[in-house]
């Protein structure tokens, strides 16, 4: 299961400079008893790069 949520754009004004800010988040949960943390982190990492590739500024969640 994969779900993507697009967010709003956000900017920070510092003096006369405007800095555009985006955030990409990859989420994964522990689904199987005894599953290694490395496997969960690998899925979260994959979700993170999917969020970045799909346009950034979004959250992508994956399940086992």
C-alpha positions in Angstrom: 0.0 0.0 0.0 1.4 3.4 -0.9 -0.2 6.7 -0.2 1.0 10.2 -1.2 -0.1 13.4 0.3 0.9 16.7 -1.5 1.5 19.7 0.7 1.3 23.4 0.3 4.3 25.5 -0.7 6.1 27.3 2.1 8.6 30.2 2.0 10.7 31.9 4.6 11.5 35.6 4.2 14.9 36.6 5.5 15.4 40.3 4.9 15.1 40.8 1.2 15.7 37.1 0.5 12.9 34.6 0.0 13.8 31.0 0.6 11.4 28.3 -0.8 11.1 25.3 1.6 9.9 21.8 0.7 9.8 18.7 2.8 9.7 15.1 1.7 8.9 12.4 4.2 9.0 8.6 3.8 7.0 6.6 6.4 7.0 2.8 7.1 5.6 0.7 9.9 6.7 -2.5 11.5 4.2 -5.0 10.1 5.6 -8.4 10.9 6.7 -9.7 14.3 10.4 -10.2 14.3 11.0 -8.0 11.2 14.4 -6.3 11.3 14.7 -2.6 11.8 16.9 -2.5 8.7 13.9 -3.8 6.6 11.6 -1.1 8.0 14.2 1.6 7.4 14.8 0.4 3.8 11.0 0.7 3.0 11.0 4.2 4.6 14.0 5.2 2.5 12.3 3.9 -0.6 9.2 5.9 0.3 11.3 9.0 0.9 12.9 8.9 -2.6 9.5 8.2 -4.1 8.2 11.4 -2.4 11.1 13.4 -3.8 10.8 11.9 -7.3 7.0 12.5 -7.3 7.5 16.3 -6.9 8.7 16.8 -3.4 6.8 18.5 -0.6 4.8 15.4 0.2 4.5 12.4 2.5 4.6 8.8 1.1 3.8 5.9 3.4 4.5 2.2 2.6 3.4 -0.9 4.4 5.0 -4.3 4.3 
